[in-house]
């Protein structure tokens, strides 16, 4: 069995820069999806019943991760 060529393999969690972020601030596509979900569902009470099927985690875990994301990447929380 040949070893897998890691030079061409995509990272497990591809990172990207969100709009308005500085060069060093990167978030995963999963984190951006969580942020988009939270923004979309906020006016309707959060959409807790959709979190487990969408992300595979319980709402409490989702909100802790979202809070950590916003704490570590404060530019994501800028409104202006």
Secondary structure as UniProt FT lines:
FT   TURN            6..7
FT   TURN            12..13
FT   STRAND          15..16
FT   TURN            19..20
FT   TURN            23..24
FT   STRAND          27..28
FT   HELIX           29..42
FT   TURN            43..45
FT   HELIX           48..55
FT   HELIX           59..72
FT   HELIX           74..77
//
